Amino acid sequence: MLLIVVLYEAYSLSRLVVRGDADAAMRNAERILHVEALSHLDPERVLNRVVSNHVLIGVVCDYAYATLHYVVTPLVLFWLWRRRPERYRGARTTLAVATVVSLAGFMLFPTAPPRMVAGFTDTMAHFASWGWWGGGASAPRGMEHMTNEYAAMPSLHVGWAAWCGWQVWRHGRGRVVRGLAPAYPLFVIVVVLGTGNHYLADVVAGLAVMGLGALASPWVVRGLDGLRGGVAMRRAGSDSAVAAIDSGHKDTA
């Protein structure tokens, strides 16, 4: 839980850094849409129309976007800590590294989400009367200012969902559980595209940073172990020196 709090505070700090860069965020959004249109890889437009035109689908997707991100990830972390303690540290480090890389992306490449671009519908604002969120982003009413509006690239929702599905598939027991594990990140991908909160490029970037976190995790763990071992050795040497001085004082007496 402390890890989640620290990462969220870092996310809030990134918002302060990019708050005044709305023009750059809109330009980056237009670049992404242009590239996707040229490659004919822009499913977010079709999905956004479907979600915004059907109340039931829209409300379900909006609730999923506003809640799953903050509920499922801590639950998987807790499950690993209790049931797979030997795997917990590596998995936790992967999540942390990927999140830090994502935070850097938010600050270096601020991007306005599709819902801020003409031609898209902000489904969370459209169906705000059905939920506890306000008209701006997924924060509770009156707290919209606490979220980073220009943090579309990469999609942390997709990155964390992919991490959850991966951990459950890798460490879960039973064919049913492991078989359903990939369904969660796939569902989240549809949700973030359909609600107008992310582009397909953000989805790919979210998966990429999670892969980077997985590759870097063993190196980070070894580095932390080496640092901890060095601190322990220095502490032990200091304790030995103090003990020797005390012994010398007693012999003199």
C-alpha positions as CSV (number, residue, x, y, z in Angstrom):
1,M,0.0,0.0,0.0
2,L,2.9,2.3,0.7
3,L,4.3,1.6,-2.8
4,I,0.9,2.6,-4.3
5,V,0.8,5.8,-2.3
6,V,4.4,6.8,-3.3
7,L,3.7,6.1,-7.0
8,Y,0.4,8.1,-6.8
9,E,2.2,11.1,-5.3
10,A,4.8,10.9,-8.1
11,Y,1.9,10.9,-10.6
12,S,0.5,14.0,-8.9
13,L,3.9,15.7,-9.2
14,S,4.0,15.0,-12.9
15,R,0.7,16.8,-13.2
16,L,2.3,20.0,-11.8
17,V,5.1,19.7,-14.3
18,V,2.9,19.5,-17.4
19,R,-0.1,21.6,-16.1
20,G,0.8,24.7,-18.2
21,D,1.8,22.8,-21.4
22,A,-1.7,22.2,-22.8
23,D,-0.7,23.4,-26.3
24,A,2.1,20.9,-26.5
25,A,-0.3,18.2,-25.3
26,M,-2.8,19.0,-28.0
27,R,-0.1,19.0,-30.7
28,N,1.2,15.6,-29.5
29,A,-2.4,14.3,-29.6
30,E,-2.8,15.5,-33.2
31,R,0.5,13.8,-34.2
32,I,-0.6,10.5,-32.8
33,L,-4.0,10.7,-34.6
34,H,-2.3,11.6,-37.8
35,V,0.1,8.6,-37.7
36,E,-2.7,6.2,-36.7
37,A,-4.9,7.5,-39.5
38,L,-2.1,7.0,-42.1
39,S,-1.6,3.4,-40.9
40,H,-5.4,2.8,-40.6
41,L,-4.8,1.7,-37.0
42,D,-7.3,3.9,-35.1
43,P,-10.0,1.7,-33.5
44,E,-10.5,4.2,-30.8
45,R,-12.9,6.2,-33.1
46,V,-15.2,3.3,-33.7
47,L,-15.1,2.0,-30.1
48,N,-15.8,5.5,-28.8
49,R,-18.9,5.8,-30.9
50,V,-20.2,2.5,-29.7
51,V,-19.6,3.3,-26.0
52,S,-21.1,6.8,-26.2
53,N,-24.2,5.7,-28.1
54,H,-25.2,2.8,-25.7
55,V,-26.0,3.8,-22.1
56,L,-25.4,0.3,-20.6
57,I,-22.1,-0.2,-22.3
58,G,-21.0,3.4,-21.6
59,V,-21.8,3.2,-17.9
60,V,-20.1,-0.2,-17.5
61,C,-17.0,1.0,-19.3
62,D,-16.9,4.3,-17.3
63,Y,-17.2,2.5,-14.0
64,A,-14.5,0.1,-15.1
65,Y,-12.1,2.9,-16.0
66,A,-12.8,4.8,-12.8
67,T,-12.4,1.9,-10.4
68,L,-10.5,-1.2,-11.6
69,H,-7.2,0.6,-12.0
70,Y,-7.1,1.3,-8.2
71,V,-8.7,-1.9,-7.0
72,V,-7.4,-4.9,-8.9
73,T,-3.7,-3.9,-8.9
74,P,-3.4,-3.6,-5.0
75,L,-5.4,-6.9,-4.7
76,V,-2.9,-8.7,-7.0
77,L,0.0,-7.2,-5.1
78,F,-1.5,-8.4,-1.8
79,W,-2.2,-11.8,-3.2
80,L,1.4,-12.2,-4.4
81,W,2.7,-11.0,-1.0
82,R,0.5,-13.6,0.9
83,R,0.5,-16.5,-1.5
84,R,3.6,-16.2,-3.6
85,P,6.1,-14.4,-1.4
86,E,9.1,-15.8,-3.3
87,R,7.8,-14.0,-6.4
88,Y,6.5,-10.9,-4.8
89,R,9.6,-8.8,-4.8
90,G,10.4,-9.3,-8.5
91,A,6.8,-8.6,-9.5
92,R,6.6,-5.5,-7.3
93,T,9.9,-4.2,-8.7
94,T,8.6,-4.7,-12.3
95,L,5.5,-2.7,-11.5
96,A,7.5,0.1,-9.8
97,V,10.1,0.4,-12.6
98,A,7.4,0.5,-15.3
99,T,5.4,3.1,-13.4
100,V,8.4,5.4,-13.0
101,V,9.2,5.1,-16.7
102,S,5.5,6.0,-17.4
103,L,5.8,9.0,-15.1
104,A,8.8,10.2,-17.1
105,G,6.7,9.8,-20.3
106,F,3.9,11.9,-18.9
107,M,6.4,14.7,-18.2
108,L,8.5,14.5,-21.4
109,F,5.6,13.8,-23.8
110,P,2.4,15.4,-22.4
111,T,-0.5,14.2,-24.5
112,A,-4.2,15.2,-24.5
113,P,-6.5,12.2,-24.5
114,P,-8.9,11.6,-27.4
115,R,-11.9,12.9,-25.3
116,M,-10.3,16.4,-25.6
117,V,-10.1,16.2,-29.4
118,A,-12.9,17.2,-31.8
119,G,-14.7,14.2,-33.1
120,F,-14.5,12.2,-29.9
121,T,-17.0,12.0,-27.0
122,D,-15.9,12.3,-23.4
123,T,-18.0,9.4,-22.2
124,M,-17.3,10.0,-18.5
125,A,-18.7,13.5,-18.9
126,H,-21.5,12.2,-21.1
127,F,-22.6,9.6,-18.4
128,A,-21.5,11.6,-15.3
129,S,-25.0,11.6,-13.9
130,W,-24.8,7.8,-13.6
131,G,-21.6,7.7,-11.5
132,W,-19.7,9.3,-8.7
133,W,-17.1,10.9,-11.0
134,G,-17.3,14.4,-12.3
135,G,-17.3,15.8,-15.8
136,G,-13.5,16.0,-15.9
137,A,-11.5,12.7,-16.0
138,S,-12.2,9.9,-13.6
139,A,-11.7,11.7,-10.3
140,P,-14.7,12.1,-7.8
141,R,-16.8,15.2,-8.3
142,G,-15.0,18.3,-7.1
143,M,-11.6,16.6,-7.3
144,E,-11.0,16.7,-11.0
145,H,-8.0,19.1,-10.4
146,M,-6.1,16.2,-8.7
147,T,-5.6,14.2,-11.8
148,N,-3.2,14.7,-14.7
149,E,-5.4,15.5,-17.8
150,Y,-2.4,15.3,-20.2
151,A,-1.1,11.9,-19.1
152,A,-2.4,9.8,-22.0
153,M,1.0,8.5,-23.2
154,P,1.7,5.8,-22.2
155,S,-1.5,4.2,-20.8
156,L,-0.8,3.3,-17.2
157,H,-4.2,1.7,-17.0
158,V,-3.2,-0.8,-19.7
159,G,0.3,-1.3,-18.3
160,W,-1.0,-2.1,-14.8
161,A,-3.7,-4.3,-16.2
162,A,-1.2,-6.2,-18.3
163,W,1.0,-6.7,-15.2
164,C,-2.1,-8.1,-13.2
165,G,-3.0,-10.5,-16.0
166,W,0.6,-11.6,-16.4
167,Q,1.1,-12.3,-12.6
168,V,-2.2,-14.2,-12.3
169,W,-1.5,-16.3,-15.4
170,R,2.1,-17.0,-14.3
171,H,1.5,-17.7,-10.6
172,G,-2.2,-18.6,-10.4
173,R,-3.4,-22.2,-9.9
174,G,-6.1,-23.8,-12.0
175,R,-6.7,-23.7,-15.7
176,V,-9.8,-21.6,-15.4
177,V,-8.0,-18.8,-13.4
178,R,-5.0,-18.8,-15.7
179,G,-7.2,-18.9,-18.8
180,L,-9.2,-15.9,-17.6
181,A,-6.1,-13.9,-16.7
182,P,-5.6,-12.4,-20.2
183,A,-9.2,-11.3,-20.4
184,Y,-8.6,-8.6,-17.8
185,P,-6.0,-6.6,-19.8
186,L,-7.9,-7.1,-23.0
187,F,-11.1,-5.7,-21.4
188,V,-9.1,-2.7,-20.0
189,I,-7.8,-2.0,-23.5
190,V,-11.3,-1.9,-24.9
191,V,-12.4,0.4,-22.0
192,V,-9.6,2.9,-22.3
193,L,-10.1,3.2,-26.1
194,G,-13.9,3.2,-26.0
195,T,-14.2,5.9,-23.2
196,G,-11.9,8.2,-25.2
197,N,-9.1,8.3,-22.7
198,H,-6.4,6.7,-24.7
199,Y,-5.1,6.1,-28.2
200,L,-4.0,2.8,-29.6
201,A,-0.5,4.2,-29.5
202,D,-0.9,4.7,-25.8
203,V,-1.9,1.1,-25.4
204,V,1.2,-0.1,-27.2
205,A,3.4,2.2,-25.1
206,G,1.8,1.0,-21.9
207,L,2.6,-2.6,-22.8
208,A,6.2,-1.6,-23.8
209,V,7.0,0.1,-20.5
210,M,5.7,-2.9,-18.6
211,G,8.0,-5.1,-20.7
212,L,10.9,-2.7,-20.0
213,G,10.1,-3.0,-16.3
214,A,10.2,-6.8,-16.5
215,L,13.6,-6.7,-18.2
216,A,15.0,-4.1,-15.8
217,S,13.6,-5.7,-12.6
218,P,16.4,-8.3,-12.0
219,W,19.1,-5.7,-12.4
220,V,17.3,-3.3,-10.0
221,V,16.8,-6.1,-7.4
222,R,20.5,-7.1,-7.7
223,G,21.5,-3.4,-7.4
224,L,19.4,-3.0,-4.3
225,D,20.8,-6.2,-2.7
226,G,24.3,-5.0,-3.4
227,L,23.6,-1.6,-1.9
228,R,22.0,-3.2,1.2
229,G,24.9,-5.6,1.6
230,G,27.4,-2.8,1.4
231,V,25.5,-0.8,4.1
232,A,25.3,-4.0,6.3
233,M,29.1,-4.6,5.9
234,R,29.9,-1.0,6.8
235,R,27.6,-1.2,9.8
236,A,29.2,-4.5,10.9
237,G,32.7,-3.0,10.6
238,S,31.6,0.0,12.6
239,D,30.1,-2.2,15.3
240,S,33.4,-4.3,15.4
241,A,35.5,-1.2,15.8
242,V,33.3,0.1,18.7
243,A,33.5,-3.3,20.4
244,A,37.3,-3.3,20.0
245,I,37.6,0.1,21.6
246,D,35.4,-0.9,24.5
247,S,37.5,-4.1,25.0
248,G,40.6,-2.0,25.0
249,H,39.2,0.3,27.6
250,K,38.3,-2.6,29.8
251,D,41.8,-4.2,29.6
252,T,43.4,-0.8,30.5
253,A,41.1,-0.5,33.5
